[in-house]
């Protein structure tokens, strides 16, 4: 809870700090990596640093958190915090690292706002930072404690590597040692660590696309803009051993017997395919509506798996949108205005950011409560105002 002393200060300075946070965060990361270059080896994404996505993610999370504290006294943005905590846990973020971040972030703030910052302003924003950090630390400790083992990374052997549509590949892994395996929930993801040709280790999260439980299957797209997928596609072979994390992610199938709508675009079908597979494996009698958008039919990475699972469910239906339509698919981009949505449905959403914003808005306009819309964001979580 933000103190009565700090609240008016944060409210008064939020517009200024919010307008400058995008300039502050690059200075923060420059300071951080100058002092701790080891953080780029196996933790922070170099490609996200180059694109600016990571800076936007940090800026967005701080601004959104402070705005929530001002507008909703006495509460915390639980959904946003949970999403960030799962991502942090999948990377192995530890409590001492929050102090390191604080040191360099507030040095960058002091540098950028040197002409206006006062001890009172610094104290208030310090309170905001540690309210957010302490909340994340608490959630992350619980996530770590819930795992079947106390290890951040465990070895898994590549059992198969198969093409999955144009430009995509599905990897199936099996444990490479006797470390206890945490059962995954449908919709969760794992972090995968690889060594790049220049020797640097990099990490990327991939949604588990097949059966959950104690197996590990994920599907990657070659041209996803990162540095990990090209290594997986071009250098990793069957029999190789990869380091992967325990499963994380809070966008999992909720219990109950109400209708389920799974909406995805492109490689965003991976978590929805996992949820669909879990419904098929359990013989669920829930009404399931699968909505997918793709550029071409041949680009649909998990086409066979998803169409087979729809056929296995008596109460499932599939609607497809293609930019180059064929086989009875809808033409162009997905729109819920063309869909007869079941009453009281829960919507699970994954795909490119503009797609998700568009479909979420249409879902709300169609009467689906925001609390029943669950989404997963690729890359740094910069979509926080929800």
N, C-alpha and C positions, 0 to 999 in steps of 0.2 A: 504494500500500500504506500503510495507516494505521500510524504509528510505534508502537513498544512503549510509548513515553511517553504517547501520547494515548489508546491503546485503553482502558485502565482508566477514564480520565476520561470518555470518551464512553459507555462501558458504564454507568457510575454515574449519569451525568446525562441519558442518553437518555430515561428515563421522564418526567423533569421537562420537558426541552425539547420532547419529543414532545407532552406535554399542553398546553404553552403556545404551540406553533408556530402554531396556528390563530389565536391572539390577536396574535402577533407580526407575522404577515404583513400584516394590514391597516395596522398602524402603519408597516411598511416601505413599502408602496405609497403611503401618505399622504406620507411623507418624500420618496420618489422623485419623485412627480409635482409636489410643491411645488418641488423643486429643478430638475426637468427636465420641465416641462409639455409640451415638444415630443414626448415619447415617446408621448403619447396620440394624436398625429397621424400615423397611418399605421403604427403598430407595435403598441401594446397595445390590446386590445379593450375599448372602453368598456362594452359590454353584459356582458362577463365580469367586469369590475370591479364593476358594479352587482349582479350576481347572487352574487358571492363565489366564482365558479368558479375565477378566476385565483389567488385567495389559497389555495384548497384545493389547486390544482395545485402551487404552489410548496411549500406545507407538506408535501404528500404526497411530493414528490420528495426533499426534504431528509431527511425522516424515514426514507424507504425506503432512501436511499443510506447513511445512517449505520448503520441496522440491518444492512444487508448487510455493511458493513465490519467490524462487530463479530462477526457470525455466520459470516462467510466470509473470514477473514484472507488477505491476499495476492491477492484477486480483486476484480474490479469487476462490477457488475450490467450486463453488456454489452447485454442486450435493452432494459432501461429507458433506458440512456444513448443507444442508437441511436435509439430512438423520439423522445426529447426533442431530440436533435441534428437529426434530419430536420425536426422542427417548427420549431426555431430557424432552421435554414438557409432554410426557406421564408418566413421573416419578415425575413431579412437581418441576424440578430444578429451583431455584430462582437466581436472580442476585447476592445477597450477597455470595452465595456459591462459586462463581468463585473466590472471594478474598480468601476464606478459602483454596480452592484447590491451588491457586497460592502460598500461604504462605508455605504449606507443600511440594508441588512439588519442589519449588526452594530450599528449605532446603535440600531435598533429592539429588538434582543435585549438590549443593555445597558440600555435603558430599562425593558423589561418585567421583566427578571430582576435589577434593580439590587440587591436585597437579598441575593442568593445568588451572583451571578457573581463569579468571581475571575480574576486574570490567567491561571492555569493552565487554567481552564475556557474562557476566551475563546481562548486559544492552541490548545487541542484542537479547538474547533469551527471556528476559522479554518482549521486543517489539513483538516478534513472538507470545508469549502466549496471550497478550492482544489484538492483532489483531484478533486472533482466538476467544477469549472469547467475545470481543465486537460484532463480527459478529454473533456469536451464540445467544447472549443476544438479539440482535435486532430481529432476526428471531423468537426466542421463544416468545418475547413480542407480535409479530404479531399473532402467533399461539394461544396464550392464549386469545387475544382480539377477535379472530374470533369465539370463543365458545359461545354457547347459555346461558351459566351460568359462574359465576366466581369461581366455586368450582373445586378443584382438584379431590376430590373423592365424588361420590354419591352412594346411596344405590340402589341395584337392586336385585329383588327377583328371585330365580331360578324357572322358570315355568316348565321346563322339563329337564331331564337328560337321554340321550339315548346312547346305545352302537353304535359305528360307526366303524365297522371293528375290527379286532383283536387288542386289547390293546388301543383303542381310544374311546373317549366319546364326544358327542356333548351336550353342555349346551345352553339352550335358557332362556334368562332373560327378565324380564319386570320391568319398574321403580317401586321402592318401596316408592317413595314420589312424590311430585309435582314439583320437580326441573325441569326447562326447559331442554329439551333433544336436544343435537346437532345432526342433521342428519349425519350419517356416509356415506362415499363414499365407493363404492366397492373396496376392496383391502386394506382398512385401518385396524388398530388394536386398541385394548384397553389394558390397564394395569389392571391386576386383583390382588388384595391384599388379602392375607389369613394369618391367624395366625397358626404357626407351633405348634406341640405338646409341644415344649420346651418354648412356649410363644412368641417367636420372630415373628414379622410380616415380610413377604417377598412378593415381587412383581414379576410378570412375564407378558410379553406382549403376547397376542394371537390375531392372525388375525381373523377378523370377517368372518365366513365361509358361512353364509347364506345370506338372504336378508339384504341390508344395510338400509338406511333410519333411522328411530327411533327405530328399533328393535336391539337386541343384541344376536347373536348366535356365539359361537366359539367352535372349536373342538380341544381337547387336546390329546396328546399321553402320556401314563402313564410313559414309560421309556425314557423320554426326557433328563434325566440327571439333572434336577432341583429338587427343593423341593416343588414347588407350585402344579404341576400337581398331585403328589400322594395324596395331601390333597384334591384336587378337586375330584379325582376319588374315594377315600376311605372314606372321611368324610363329604363331602358336599352333601346334599339331597334336593329334591324338597321342596320348601317352605323356604329354608334358604336364608339369605340376604348376598350378597357379596358387597364389595366396588370395584367399577371399575372407570376408568378414562374416560374422554371424548375421542373421537376417534382421532387418529393421524396416520400419514404415508403418504408419498408423492407418493407411487407407486400405483396410481389409474388410471383407464381407461381414456385415453386421448380422446378428441372429434375427430370427423372426420368420414369418411366413408371408410377408408382403411382397409385392412385385419388385423386381430388380431391373433397372435399365443400365446397360453397359454401353457407353458412348466413347468412341476412340477415333483417332486419325493417325495414319502412318504407323510408325514404330510404337506409338502410344498404345497400340493394341496389346502390348506385352502384359501389363498388370490385369487388364480386363480379360485377356485370354486365360490367365491363371485363375481368376475368380470364376469364369465360365467353366473351366475344367473341374474346379472343386464342386460346383453345382452338379455337373454331369456325373462325377465319380460318386457323389452321395445319393444319386437318384432323386434329386430335389423335385418337388412338385410345385415350387414357386413359379409364378409367371415371370418369364425372363425375356426381355427385349434387347437384342444386340444390335447396336447401330455402329457402323464403321464407314469412314471416309478414306479414300485412297486415290492416288493419281491414276494408276492403271491396275487392272486385276492382277497382273504378274508382279506388281510391286508389293502386294499384300503379304507380309512376312509370315503370318501364321494362318493363312487361308485354310489349309487342310485341317489343322487342329480345331479351329473355331467352327468351321462348317460341320465337321464331324460331331462336335460336342453339342451344337444346336440340334442336330438330328437325334441325338441320344435323349434329349429332354422333350417330353410330351407337350410341355407348356412354354416352349421357347420359339422365338421368331427372330429372323435376321433381316435387316434392311441395310443396303449397301449404296454408297454414293461414289461415283467415279468421275474424274475429270474427262476421261474418255470412256463413256458408258458402253456396256455390252452385257449380254446375258440378263436383261431385265433390271439392271441396276439404275438407281436414280442418277441424273446427270448433274455434275457440278459439285458444289460444296454442301455439306450437311446443314439442314435446317430442321429444327423441331416443329416448325409450323406445318410441316408435311407429315408429322407423325401423330398417331393416336396414342398418346401417353396413358398408361394405366393409372387409375386413381391410387393415391397413397403410395406411389413408387419411390424407391430410393435410387438416386442417380450416381453412378460411378463414372468419372470422367478423366481421360488422359489423352494428351496430344500436344501439339504446339500451342504456345501461350495464346495467340490470337484466337485460335479455334476454341480453346477452353473458355475464354472470356465470353465469346459469342454464344456458345451453347449454354453456359451457365446463365447468362442474361435471359436467353429464350426460355430456359427451364423455369426460372423464377416468374417470368411473365405468364407462363403456362400454369402456374399455381403450385409448383413444387417448392416447398419451404427450403430456405438456404441451409437449414440444419440437416436436410436429407440429401444434400449435394456434396459428394466426396470427390476430391480431385488430387491428382499427383502431378507435381511440377518437375519437368526435366531440368537438370543443371541447377545452378544456384537459385534459391527460392526467393525470387524478386516479386512474386505476386502475393502480397501480404495483406492487402486491404479487403478482407472478406469476412 
